[in-house]
């Protein structure tokens, strides 16, 4: 799904603690992602620094290095951990190129449970190759008393590839419907709202508009390994500044931020990722509460399922309007394949656009 692993950042040029210290202390949510965060030798120190700066700190990980994660969870049980799993054993290992990866992930999750983690879960990306296993994965997570986060295959400049396509869009969307119903059958309020989030993923898979407008650059930003701040990790033209050379306020409150937010308002990419979807689903007036339309959908469809009625997806989703399927080209599996990596150093003149902006 991404080629970050083939294009790793050179450790000497990655963001340092001094830069991270410049982040303010009033975040609702921070996600340490990658690449693979557990490859950082100072991950514990990063958690020491960032955990007090946010209500929720998440580590998104492949789960293959429990020796890095377990000490963190023992020290900070509240840190959220999501382990990427793309299906059961054969499916996961083929998609992710991980020999015995599925088995290792389950072992890591059990260790984190035993370490006292209070917000643990798996994360999966909907695609043609794993969609038939998604409901089973949800039941596996529920049996382990952990969460299941979901996203859909998409492209982004950060991935070093742009050929992530859903081939059989209707098939994938219909399977997501099954997952939504299973989530509504539970007595977890979080799962009910995840059902709505997955409704947005159906629209994404079918090539439709977002359920709610994107607020990237306002409610969320992406900080890359070199300290560059973007409105999101999908479009590299939505650059807002660099935290090494600027303060947070200069980036977030400056005139360039206004220009970028205007571009976001006109964006037709129609992404629907967890970070931006969650904030878009919130009330504009009481951000700890959902939008009225979201709450109505959740309550109505929970009651329908509870009383044995079907969720009328045809009222919400136009299956007559589907983006044309991409030509099916079998995706490459890197399981048992050795691939030469291209190390990404700090680019010479990387900040030239920053200097030209500041001086104009």
N, C-alpha and C positions, 0 to 999 in steps of 0.2 A: 504493500500500500504506500510505502514511502521509501526513499533511498537515502535517508539521513545516515543510515548505518554504512552506506558506501561512501558518504561524503562527510566524515566526522570533523568537528571543529578541532583545531590544534589547541591543546590544553594551555599553552603559553599565552593564547590570545582570548581565552574565554573570560566572561564577566567575572569580576573579583568581588570580594566581600566589601571593599570600600565603596564600590558602585552600588551594591545592593543596600548598603546602609543609607543611601540617599533616598530610598523609598520612604514615603510617609507612613504613619502608624494608624491609619484609619480605614484599611481595606476590609471589605466584606469577605473577600475570597481571593486567595492566591494559589496558583497551581504550578508546581515545579514539574516541568515536563521535559521533553527532549526531541530526538535522541533518547538516551537512557540516563536518567538522573543518578542511578546508583553507580555509574562510572566515575562520578565526581568523588575525589578523595576527601573533600570537605563537606559532604552532604549533611552530616550531623551539625556542623558549624552553620551551614546555611539555614537549617531548621531552627537552630538556636536564635538566629537573627530574625528570621521571618515570622516565626510562630507568634511572637508578641505583636506583630504589625497587622494581624488579620484575625477576623472571627473564625475563619476556616482556612487551614493550610492543607493542600492536597499534594501527594506525590503520585504521578502517573508513571507506572513502571512496567517492565516486562516480567517482573517477579522472579528473575533468574538469579538474583543475588540477595538471598534472605539475610546473609551475614551483615549486610548494610542496613536492611530495613528493621530487623528485629530490635536492635539496640535503640533505634529512634522511637519505635512504638512503646518500648518499655519506659522510655523517658517521657514521651508525649503520647499517651494513649488516644488523645483526641485528634491527632493528625489523621487526615483522611488518606487512605491508600486504595488505588484502583489498579488492579493487575490486568493487563491486556490479555484476553483469551478470545481466539477467533473460531471457537468450535470445540468439539471433543478431540480426542487424541490425534487421530490421523489428519483431521481437517485443520486443527490449529497448527500442528507441526509443519504441514505442507504450506499453508498460507504464510506463516511467519518464518519458515526456514529454521525451526528450532528442533534439534534432535532431542527427543524426550521432553520437549518444552511443556506440554500439557501436564505431565506428571510432576515436573518441578514446580509449576505454578500452584498446583493443588497443595503440594508440600509446604510451599512458602505461605500460602493462605492459612493453613493449619497452624503454622508457627506463629503467625501474627495474631491469630485468635487466642492461642495459648499465652501470648505476650500481653494480652489485655486490650488489644485494639478495639475501639468503640465505633469506628466508622470505616468498615472494610468492605471491599466489593471487587467484582470483576468488571471489565469494560470490553465491549465487543463492537465491531464495525460491520454493519449489514452489507452484504455483498452476495452475488449469485452463488459463490462457493460455500457459504456457511448458513444461508438463510433458513434452510430446512432443519437446522439444529438449534435455532435461537430459543424457541419455547422450551426445549429440553435444558438449555443452559440456564434459563430463568429458574426452572424448577430445581436445578442443581444448586444455584446460589441460594434459593429460598431454604433448601434443606440444610445448608451450611449456616443459615442465619446471617448471610451477607447480602449486599446489594448487587444489582446488575445495571450498569450504565450503558447507554447505547448511542451510537452515531451511525452515519451512513457514508459509504465510500464517496470521497470527493477529492478535488485537487487543491493544491496550495503551493505557493512558491517555496515554502520551507521544506517541502517533501522532495525536491529535486526530481520531480516527475509530474507529468500532466496527462497521463492516460488512464486515470482511475474512472472507469465507467461502469454503470450498472447495465447489464445486457438485457435481461428479461425484467423490465420494470414492473409490469403488472404482477408477475409471479412473486417478486420480492415484496411488493406493497401488500399483497394479500396475506403473506406470511406475517408481516408486521401487524396486520389486523388481529391475527390470532394471539400475538404477544400482548397487545393492548387489552384484549378480553381477559387474558389470564391475570394481568396486573390488576384489572378492575375487580376480579374475583377475590383478591386478597383483602385483608383488613388493615392494610398499610396505606395511610393517607399519602405518603411519599410515592407509593406505587401508582395510586390513582392519578396523581399529577404527572408521573412519568408516562402514563398512558397518553395523556394529552401531548406531551413532548414527542412521543412516538408518532402521534397523528401528524405532527409537523414533519417528521422524517418521511412519512408516506408521501406528503406533498413534495418534499425534496427529491425523493427517489423518482417520482413521476415527472419531475421537471416543472412543477408549478411554483407560483409565488409563495413567499413566506406567509405563515399565519399572522405574524406581526412584524412591524418594521424593525430593521436592524439598528442596534444602538452601539455598534463597535466604535471605538474612538471617544465615546462618551461614558458608557458604563463599563467597558472592557478595553484593554489594550494588550499588545503582545510585545514582550521584551526579549530580544534575540540574544544569542550567545556573545555578541560583540557590544552589547549595551544599546543597540538601536531600538527605538520604540516605534511600533507600527500600530495602526488601528486594529489590525488583525493579522493572522499568519497566512492569509490567502492571497492578498494583493500586495505586492511589494512596492506599488506606487503610493500606498497610504502611509508613507513614512512621516513621523511626527517630530523626531529629534533623537539625540543621543544622550543617555544618562551619564556617561563618563564625562562629557564636556558641558552638560547643562544641569540645572536643578530640575526636580520634578515639576515644580510650578511653572518654570519656563517652558517646559514641554507641554504640559497638560492645559495650561491656561493661556498659552501664547497665541499669536495671530495665525501661525501655521496650523495649529490645532483646529481653529475655526474653518480653515480651508478644507482640511481633511474631513471634518464632520459633514461639510456640505457635499463632498464626494461620496461619502458613505450613504447619505440620504438619497443620492441618485444611483446607487449601485444596483445592478440587476443580477448579481451573482446568485442571490437567493440561497445563501448558505443557511443551515439550521444545525449549529453545533451546540453542545450542552451549555457552554459558557454564555453565549449570546442568547440562546433560546430561553434560558432561565430568567435572565434579566428582562427580556422582551415580554415574558409572561406575567411580569409583576405589575401591580397598580402603579400609575404615575404619581399618585398622591400618597399612598402608603406602601412603600417599597417592600415591607415585610409581608404584604398580602398579595394575592393573585388578582389579575384583572377580573372584572365581573364576568366577562364572556368565558374566560377560562374556568372560573369557579362553577358557572352554570353548566358547562359541558361536563365537568367532572361529576357534579352532583347528579345530573340527569342520567348520565350513562352508568354511574355506579348503581343507581336505583334500578335501572333497566336490567343490568346483569344480576343484581341481587334477587329480582323477582322472575328470573328465568327468561327474560326477553332479550332479543338480539340488539346489538348496537347498530344503528342504521348508518353505516359508513357511507352509503350512497348519498346521504344528505350532506355530508361534509366533504366528500372527495369526488371530483369529476373524472371518472375513469374513461370517459370518452375523449378526454384531452390529455394525451400522454406524449411527452417528447419522444421522437423517433429513437428506437433502440440503436445503440452503437453496434457496429459489426463485431461479432464474437471472435475475439482473438485470445486463444488460451493464455492465461497469465503464467508467467515464469515462476517456478518454485525454486528457491535457493537452498532447499534442504539438501545437505551433503554436497553443496557446491562451494568452492573457494573462489572468492571474488576479490580482485584488487581494489583497495580503497584509495580514494583521492582526498588527502587531508586538506581541509579548508583553513588556510592561515588568515591573518588579518589582511584585508585587501589594501594595497598601497593607495593612498588618497581616498580612503573610504569615507572620510568626513568632508570631502571637498564640497558636497552639496550642502552640508550644514554651514560651512564657512560662508558660502555664497549667499545663503539665506540670511544669516545673521548680519552680513555686511550690506544687504541691499536696502 
